[in-house]
Amino acid sequence: MQLQSLTAISPLDGRYRKQLEELAPYFSEFALIRYRVLVEVEYFIALSEQKLFTLPKPQAAALRRIYQEFTIENAQQIKDREKVTNHDVKAVEYFVKDELTKLGLEDKLEWVHFGLTSQDINNTATPLFWKEAVEHVYMPAISNLVLALKKMGKSWMKVPMLARTHGQPASPTILGKEILVFVERLEGQIQLFGAIPFAAKFGGATGNFNAHYVAFPKTNWERFGDKFVNNTLGLQRMKFTTQIEHYDNLAAQFDTLKRINTILLDFCRDIWQYISMDYFKQKIKANEVGSSAMPHKVNPIDFENAEGNLGLANALFEHLSAKLPVSRLQRDLTDSTVLRNVGVPFGHTVLAMKSVQKGMDKLILNEAKLHDDLENNWAVVAEAIQTVLRRENYPQPYEALKALTRGGEQITQKTMHKFIEGLKISATLKKELKAITPHNYTGIW
């Protein structure tokens, strides 16, 4: 069966392909091959800059066009070669050599992949495409989402709302402030994420530059490696590695993305609950259907879709962060298999953020419902009244309010004011207490 969106095994490449096409340049097989070619070419140029051989500047520009203008046909050539070599990185090496031959550099072929092992390519190509996907796709998406949340929160900073702790009516709050809770949480984790380096391994078969050193013992290969990885590729080279990068920083990034996703999941569940409480209505389109059986329904599907995708992403990030830092002795091959899947949780994460944004754009505040809920829960001002009475050294105010609010009778404004009138306090204090309502007992906001 020919591969297309309807026959794809993964919904990321099927149902949701149009929403995630921007990820293909980073996480597809084509992308992995292209980034490997990039590293091989840049390494070849770096060796020439080390004066190990001569490469005129015009030829360096022509070499860079190999990966800058890399095509699907080029990638297929490499895949066809891999069928013969049974080694993906070696197939890339041969492709680069073929391209050098076309440029008249036959005498320079053996400088391609000089002294390297495949992981010097994989453990630079992978963090490089991961870094660029984060910078070009993830950070703009999460930043825009946080900005939208912040705008939403600030617009509702004068909307009082009944709070619920343990699912029970609690001291009133401000709707906008409850949204800004998520802004603060997200911004904190984004800041932590930004502090984690994009780490790479580059140092030969077991990380010691063995082959490089034996061929050119007078060259400072450690300094060369740092310059190539840190400056040319924009990554951070780990100094002490085995054959592979130890992935501790990558695992830390996955764990941080998990926490960000968990915050978003928490937000989705809260908004879902507010919609079910009728605090929000949702914008509808004339031809959309909410239920195949119940015409009246407008389901909060965007937040539900986001919740599902966030759960999938976190399950995969959890496995990646737990597995990748563990490898037998100087290396086994399990990291290679796992690393090919880093785009999957990334894709589910991006899809979830798009759903959250879409759901937020549909929300219509039902301020009347928030008002009614506050009006029907005058018991929540009991905290305020007993606290003011404590200030005045009134005897056992907590116990008095407890007896009132737990008597089984619904507490209304009339009930509360009758209670206040019965207190042996000054008229001024009674006036102060009566001024407290569920609508204005919202704290410093």
Secondary structure as GFF3:
##gff-version 3
##sequence-region A 1 445
A	DSSP	alpha_helix	17	20	.	.	.	ID=ss1
A	DSSP	three_ten_helix	21	23	.	.	.	ID=ss2
A	DSSP	alpha_helix	24	27	.	.	.	ID=ss3
A	DSSP	alpha_helix	29	49	.	.	.	ID=ss4
A	DSSP	alpha_helix	57	68	.	.	.	ID=ss5
A	DSSP	alpha_helix	72	85	.	.	.	ID=ss6
A	DSSP	alpha_helix	88	102	.	.	.	ID=ss7
A	DSSP	three_ten_helix	106	111	.	.	.	ID=ss8
A	DSSP	alpha_helix	118	133	.	.	.	ID=ss9
A	DSSP	pi_helix	134	138	.	.	.	ID=ss10
A	DSSP	alpha_helix	139	155	.	.	.	ID=ss11
A	DSSP	beta_strand	160	165	.	.	.	ID=ss12
A	DSSP	beta_strand	168	174	.	.	.	ID=ss13
A	DSSP	alpha_helix	175	194	.	.	.	ID=ss14
A	DSSP	beta_strand	199	200	.	.	.	ID=ss15
A	DSSP	alpha_helix	210	215	.	.	.	ID=ss16
A	DSSP	alpha_helix	221	226	.	.	.	ID=ss17
A	DSSP	pi_helix	227	232	.	.	.	ID=ss18
A	DSSP	beta_strand	236	237	.	.	.	ID=ss19
A	DSSP	alpha_helix	248	276	.	.	.	ID=ss20
A	DSSP	beta_strand	280	282	.	.	.	ID=ss21
A	DSSP	alpha_helix	301	323	.	.	.	ID=ss22
A	DSSP	alpha_helix	334	339	.	.	.	ID=ss23
A	DSSP	alpha_helix	343	362	.	.	.	ID=ss24
A	DSSP	beta_strand	363	365	.	.	.	ID=ss25
A	DSSP	alpha_helix	367	375	.	.	.	ID=ss26
A	DSSP	three_ten_helix	378	381	.	.	.	ID=ss27
A	DSSP	alpha_helix	382	391	.	.	.	ID=ss28
A	DSSP	alpha_helix	397	405	.	.	.	ID=ss29
A	DSSP	alpha_helix	413	421	.	.	.	ID=ss30
A	DSSP	alpha_helix	427	434	.	.	.	ID=ss31
###
